[in-house]
Amino acid sequence: MAFAEPPPKLTERLCASSCTLIGPPGIYPSCVPAGMLTPHRCSVGERDFVLEPSSKENTQHLWELERQHMQETLRRQKQEMLEDNQWLEKEEKLLPAPTAELDRTEDKVYQNVMEMVKVVMQLKNDVNMLPPSEYVGGVKAVGLSLRDLIHSVDEVLPDLHESVRTEIEGTQKLLNKDLAELISKMKLAQQNAITSLKDECKKQMLTAAHTLAMDSKNLLDAVDQARVRANIAKPKAN
């Protein structure tokens, strides 16, 4: 099929490919937004890293607050250590002394009791110096010392009068309960290390350790009396 005449041409003002529609000024906007004709240059310059005076003041203020917080924490810890040491000194004065003045040269029970007291005192110092996560080492040392003490008592039991064995064995069982209580208080102190109960839990742990040392000396006292009664005690040389 052929056209008799060629199709009419579209005028410039009606052409869709034309960038700007021709018409009265202000009616037809340009195809390209005005903002795109001069693109904004987005770059990071050195001045973006320069702290404004207010930023410097804020940073200095934060450092000052942190410094004050650290000083307050150290002051509080120092005060708590002082109070704990005073409490420990008071508790140590309550420890019973052995009633018998005997020769301790080869006395394993006496030596192990003294070692127990030494380990307990070290634990008390560690509680004030170490984080709760490191209490286990001190409590383990107490447990090993108690094992040696009970073993040394078992060695002398056959030489003692049968009537006092029950009392001594009862004290040994009490010491095992003391150790279990110490372990329980240690776990409680660890669980409350960041709570308001941490100081109270720490004191309960120290009290349990003190009780263990006291009962250890009570055991030595009972063994000494049994030795004197069995006439196997060695008097202390003048």
C-alpha positions as CSV (number, residue, x, y, z in Angstrom):
1,M,0.0,0.0,0.0
2,A,1.5,3.4,-1.0
3,F,0.7,6.8,0.3
4,A,-0.4,9.3,-2.2
5,E,1.4,11.9,-0.2
6,P,4.2,11.7,2.4
7,P,3.0,12.0,6.1
8,P,3.2,15.5,7.5
9,K,6.3,16.4,9.6
10,L,5.9,17.2,13.3
11,T,6.9,20.7,14.2
12,E,9.7,21.3,16.6
13,R,7.4,22.5,19.4
14,L,5.5,19.1,19.3
15,C,8.6,16.8,19.1
16,A,9.0,14.6,22.2
17,S,12.7,14.3,21.7
18,S,13.2,18.0,22.0
19,C,14.8,18.9,25.3
20,T,12.7,22.0,25.7
21,L,9.1,22.3,24.7
22,I,8.6,25.5,22.9
23,G,5.9,27.6,24.3
24,P,5.3,30.8,26.3
25,P,8.0,31.5,28.8
26,G,7.5,30.0,32.2
27,I,5.0,27.4,31.2
28,Y,7.2,24.5,30.1
29,P,10.3,23.8,32.3
30,S,13.5,22.5,31.0
31,C,14.0,18.7,30.9
32,V,17.2,19.0,32.9
33,P,16.8,20.2,36.5
34,A,18.7,23.3,37.3
35,G,20.6,21.7,40.1
36,M,22.1,19.1,37.8
37,L,23.7,21.7,35.6
38,T,26.2,22.5,38.4
39,P,26.7,19.3,40.5
40,H,27.6,19.8,44.2
41,R,31.1,18.7,45.0
42,C,30.9,16.3,48.1
43,S,34.4,15.7,49.5
44,V,35.9,15.3,52.9
45,G,38.4,18.0,53.8
46,E,40.9,18.4,56.7
47,R,38.6,20.9,58.3
48,D,36.0,18.1,58.8
49,F,38.4,16.4,61.3
50,V,39.2,19.5,63.3
51,L,37.4,19.5,66.7
52,E,35.4,22.5,67.3
53,P,36.0,24.2,70.7
54,S,32.8,22.7,72.1
55,S,33.9,19.2,71.1
56,K,37.3,19.7,72.8
57,E,35.6,20.9,76.0
58,N,33.3,17.9,75.9
59,T,36.2,15.5,75.5
60,Q,38.1,17.1,78.4
61,H,35.0,17.0,80.5
62,L,34.6,13.2,79.9
63,W,38.2,12.6,80.7
64,E,37.8,14.5,83.9
65,L,34.7,12.5,84.9
66,E,36.5,9.2,84.2
67,R,39.5,10.4,86.3
68,Q,37.3,11.3,89.2
69,H,35.5,8.0,88.9
70,M,38.8,6.0,89.1
71,Q,40.0,8.1,92.0
72,E,36.7,7.4,93.9
73,T,36.9,3.7,93.1
74,L,40.5,3.5,94.4
75,R,39.5,5.5,97.5
76,R,36.6,3.2,98.2
77,Q,38.6,0.0,97.7
78,K,41.3,1.4,100.1
79,Q,38.7,2.1,102.7
80,E,37.2,-1.3,102.3
81,M,40.6,-3.0,102.7
82,L,41.3,-1.0,105.8
83,E,37.9,-2.0,107.3
84,D,38.4,-5.7,106.4
85,N,41.9,-5.7,107.9
86,Q,40.6,-4.2,111.2
87,W,37.8,-6.9,111.2
88,L,40.4,-9.6,110.5
89,E,42.6,-8.4,113.4
90,K,39.6,-8.5,115.7
91,E,38.7,-12.0,114.5
92,E,42.3,-13.4,114.9
93,K,42.3,-12.4,118.5
94,L,39.4,-14.7,119.1
95,L,41.3,-17.8,117.8
96,P,41.9,-20.2,120.7
97,A,45.5,-21.0,121.5
98,P,46.6,-24.6,122.2
99,T,46.3,-25.3,125.9
100,A,49.2,-27.7,126.2
101,E,52.9,-26.6,126.2
102,L,54.3,-29.6,124.3
103,D,57.4,-30.4,122.2
104,R,56.4,-29.7,118.6
105,T,59.6,-30.9,117.0
106,E,58.0,-33.9,115.2
107,D,54.4,-33.1,115.8
108,K,52.8,-33.3,112.4
109,V,49.3,-32.5,113.7
110,Y,50.6,-29.2,115.1
111,Q,52.6,-28.4,112.0
112,N,49.6,-29.0,109.8
113,V,47.3,-26.9,112.0
114,M,49.8,-24.0,111.8
115,E,50.0,-24.5,108.0
116,M,46.2,-24.5,107.9
117,V,46.1,-21.2,109.8
118,K,48.7,-19.7,107.5
119,V,46.8,-20.8,104.3
120,V,43.5,-19.4,105.7
121,M,45.2,-16.0,106.5
122,Q,46.6,-15.9,103.0
123,L,43.2,-16.6,101.6
124,K,41.8,-13.7,103.6
125,N,44.4,-11.4,102.2
126,D,43.7,-12.7,98.7
127,V,40.0,-12.0,99.0
128,N,40.9,-8.3,99.5
129,M,43.4,-8.2,96.7
130,L,42.2,-10.6,93.9
131,P,39.1,-10.5,91.8
132,P,36.4,-13.1,92.7
133,S,37.3,-15.2,89.7
134,E,40.7,-16.0,91.3
135,Y,39.3,-17.1,94.7
136,V,39.4,-20.8,93.7
137,G,43.1,-21.1,94.0
138,G,43.1,-19.9,97.6
139,V,40.2,-22.2,98.6
140,K,41.8,-25.1,96.9
141,A,45.0,-24.5,99.0
142,V,42.8,-24.6,102.1
143,G,41.3,-27.9,101.0
144,L,44.7,-29.5,100.4
145,S,45.9,-28.3,103.8
146,L,42.9,-29.7,105.5
147,R,43.5,-33.1,103.8
148,D,47.0,-33.2,105.2
149,L,45.8,-32.2,108.7
150,I,43.1,-35.0,108.8
151,H,45.7,-37.5,107.5
152,S,48.1,-36.6,110.3
153,V,45.4,-36.9,112.9
154,D,44.4,-40.3,111.5
155,E,48.0,-41.5,112.1
156,V,47.9,-40.7,115.8
157,L,44.3,-42.0,116.5
158,P,45.3,-45.6,117.2
159,D,47.6,-44.4,120.0
160,L,44.8,-42.5,121.7
161,H,42.3,-43.7,124.2
162,E,39.2,-45.0,122.6
163,S,36.9,-42.7,124.6
164,V,38.3,-39.6,122.9
165,R,38.4,-40.9,119.4
166,T,34.8,-40.2,118.8
167,E,35.2,-36.6,119.8
168,I,38.2,-36.2,117.5
169,E,36.5,-37.9,114.6
170,G,33.5,-35.6,115.1
171,T,35.8,-32.6,114.9
172,Q,37.3,-34.0,111.7
173,K,33.8,-34.2,110.2
174,L,33.1,-30.7,111.4
175,L,36.1,-29.4,109.5
176,N,34.9,-31.1,106.3
177,K,31.6,-29.3,106.8
178,D,33.5,-26.0,107.3
179,L,35.3,-26.5,104.0
180,A,32.0,-27.2,102.2
181,E,30.6,-24.0,103.8
182,L,33.7,-22.0,102.6
183,I,33.2,-23.3,99.1
184,S,29.5,-22.4,99.2
185,K,30.3,-18.8,100.4
186,M,33.0,-18.5,97.7
187,K,30.5,-19.3,95.0
188,L,28.1,-16.9,96.5
189,A,30.7,-14.2,96.5
190,Q,31.5,-14.9,92.8
191,Q,27.9,-14.7,91.8
192,N,27.4,-11.4,93.6
193,A,30.7,-9.8,92.5
194,I,28.9,-7.0,90.7
195,T,25.9,-6.6,92.9
196,S,25.2,-4.6,96.0
197,L,25.6,-7.8,98.1
198,K,29.3,-8.3,97.1
199,D,30.7,-6.8,100.4
200,E,28.3,-8.9,102.6
201,C,29.1,-12.1,100.6
202,K,32.8,-11.4,100.9
203,K,32.5,-11.1,104.7
204,Q,30.5,-14.3,104.9
205,M,33.4,-16.0,103.0
206,L,35.9,-14.6,105.4
207,T,33.8,-15.7,108.4
208,A,33.7,-19.3,106.9
209,A,37.5,-19.3,106.6
210,H,37.9,-18.0,110.1
211,T,35.6,-20.7,111.4
212,L,37.8,-23.3,109.6
213,A,40.9,-22.0,111.3
214,M,39.3,-21.9,114.7
215,D,38.0,-25.5,114.4
216,S,41.5,-26.6,113.2
217,K,43.0,-25.3,116.5
218,N,40.2,-26.9,118.4
219,L,41.1,-30.2,116.8
220,L,44.8,-29.7,117.9
221,D,43.6,-28.9,121.4
222,A,41.6,-32.1,121.5
223,V,44.5,-34.2,120.2
224,D,46.9,-32.6,122.8
225,Q,44.6,-33.4,125.6
226,A,44.2,-37.0,124.4
227,R,48.0,-37.4,124.2
228,V,48.4,-36.1,127.7
229,R,45.7,-38.5,128.9
230,A,47.4,-41.4,127.0
231,N,50.8,-40.4,128.5
232,I,52.4,-40.1,125.1
233,A,52.8,-36.3,125.0
234,K,56.3,-34.9,125.0
235,P,56.7,-31.9,127.4
236,K,58.3,-28.8,126.0
237,A,62.0,-28.6,127.1
238,N,62.9,-25.7,129.4
